Each structure stands twice: as C-alpha cells, then as structure tokens.
C-alpha cells in the first residue's frame, strides 16, 4: 500500500459510514496521471484508492472520510453516494481488459473493505449502476462474474425471463435490484446491460430479466 494523500476530501455527512463500494476506471494514460489529477485541488475530484495495472495500490483518502468520486446518482433509493461509499479507481482506459495482477489486487482490497465495514456483495457496484446514462465505468470489459464467484459482488440470476417482456415490470425488478436512479427506459436498460450483458443490443428481451432475480418475480 502506497500513501499519496489527496487534499480533496471532507467528513462524511450526517454521521454516515461506508455501506457501498463504487468501482471506476480512470480513463487516463497511466495510473500516475490519474493519481496526480485526483490529488490536484483544482480538479476537486478524488477516490479512496487507485489500483494500478501491475497490482500496486495507492491510498489517497482514508476510508472514514468522504472522497469526491461518485457525483450525482442514486443506488437503492439512497443519494449522496460519496458519504455512503468507498471509491476505487482502476487504471484502465475503458477499452481493454483488466489484467490479472490488477484484478487480484482489487479482490484482496475489496475483501478487506467489505469486512471492515460489513458491506454486502450487492452493494459493490459500478459508477454506471448509480449514474445511468452519465457514467459508463468500469465498462464492458470489467469481469463482474469473477467478483461474484468470490462473494465480492452480487450473484446474477440464471432462470429464463418472461416470454413477453414488459418495460414496466422490468423497471420494477431493476429497482428492486438497486437501479433506482430516475432515468428513462432506454437508459435503465443500457445500465443493466452494461453490468450484466455488456454486448447485448436491441429491444428489451427475456434475457435482460434473468440476471436481476428469479422467475417468481415475473411469473
């Protein structure tokens, strides 16, 4: 663990403590470039950690403090995600796979954070989950299935979706799964697909329901 303290933080509001982990990609040329920006007081952005492609971890903000990484958004009906979360930036431009050393380091870091703050796997999310349409990180190349297998993210469902997909039903089930941001149907569908079916296209399909729960929800 390397410490590079950022000045961009403050106290968590209203006595809140971390109950969510938000994963990002840096979308910059290198981890060092990202760290410099996250430590620049004029940028007014930060995160708690940056995980380099080599697996090196840099800590910028203490976990009990409020880093400025999430911005506007909502998860499970809760806003001010910065006060409720730990933010992890992954050194990635968004268009290439996340290398093994980086994923292994992230897994170890996630496990420790989740144990310290008693965070449920269902509350390990991407920036795109809480800010649909506004953010797309950690992007389509991120391996959520790998995290889920280790209990570090929500398990996706596997049962066949409804034969006649209905947008209103999809919205209700997606909200129950945590996607509560106030966005239109197309934006919500895109966010759910980015998380669970990143290469899917076209109109709402039975397969879009499958990862969000079980058949009893739509039968």
SULDATA-V404216 format. One line per field, one symbol per residue. ss: DSSP state (H for helix, E for strand, - for the rest). Layout:
BEGIN
ss=???
END
This chain:
BEGIN
ss=-EE-----EEE-HHH----EEEEEE-----HHHHHHHH----------EEE-----EEE-----EEE-------E--E--HHHHEEEEEE---------HHHHHHHHHHHHHHHHHH---HHHEEEHHHH-------------HHHHHH-----------------HHHHHHHHHH--------HHHHHHHHHHHH---------HHHHH----HHH--
END
